[in-house]
């Protein structure tokens, strides 16, 4: 079958907006590269933006050794964050989602532009306005949440929704690699972790984000958010669930899941 | 004490002395009860004391839901800690180990006896002189870690040795639920977790231990060390490995596993 990245993007967009599963692209199209996958992602996101969604930031994925090993890679991936994906209050409706999972993250919010292949952690701190506890809702459009690297990149790195806590913090208030995180589901502890689960330190995730964006001629713009990556494994959620995520010293997010 | 329990205790004792793991006790004795397993453990505790070692505290195991589910139980277990197992942070650990794994934990050092029944989280915190970060090195005298609950209980809850950090922290000044632990092996992050992984709060595990030991007639004593349970999955180590744990405000602890001479 001839490769038409644009028609693949059409297909993904249909499944994302209709919340229906599809079979892995890599089972059906031969020879798709990582660069093709990012192009499919970009084309898909353009469709949302043509309908009024705004690009508000980026998300990092595969930021832990364990996840990289599970798809057989040694570097992270990224996806787009759109205004339509942001929850304005901590209630997650299952409408429009297939088999969503929730993971705790540290979000960075930027006051100045970050670009270029040689960006350092120092540059990131200098450009950061604040850090905020966050929760990302990932929802692979592939059957059984199962994919290869190329599939997941094309599917916007599984990103679906995100929520940032009300309270922001100075990036210097905490050692972000040692911030402990406890995730409870309906009162029971289901996951714990610390910031170092994200590439050793969440700031390194932002450095990687900028380097990868540079490859595609993009950047972190002022006002943008970067979700740095899951601090624990993601958990499946269902209507009626209450998920509480406590960040040491940074407060908690209580997320309610509804129909 | 039945001959059978003495015999199984002897087998575990020899396995440890000779660094030669044995088959699971439950292979030959599927009917062994948990109570009998603790009696086997106590036979070897007495043997160790008779050989000149000293009990310095306890370890709590199976404190997380995933571990309990893996062994099909709904309660933690415990083992005994000895003076000979105790290492200070920053040292090379010479200790005979068969198939060791490391776990990040919070250790409680008690200022008062903790006698049940009715010991709860608040009583534990009030009776605790200090909490310190700890790396527990677990080990099994059962081949390939093929353990069921009864096997690990009989085998001193798979205790190996332990390394304590230097910074004693007053437990009233730190949130032990959200305090985060980062475990590194030879410089790479291999596990992270937070205190709540241990029964929702590590002091709850200590409370469970205090009440359980009171029932058995050997309550927790002032000065004892309690390893409260792992905040992440265990990670296997090899000779020469450097293991580091940082526990946020509780400080850090590290050691190098030096296999070989210097151990008995």
Interface residues (C-beta under 8 A of the other chain):
Chain A: X65 X175 X177 X178 X179 X180 X181 X182 X184 X188 X189 X190 X192 X193 X194 X195 X196 X197 X200 X231 X246 X247 X248 X249
Chain B: X65 X175 X177 X178 X179 X180 X181 X182 X188 X189 X190 X192 X193 X194 X195 X196 X197 X200 X231 X232 X246 X247 X248
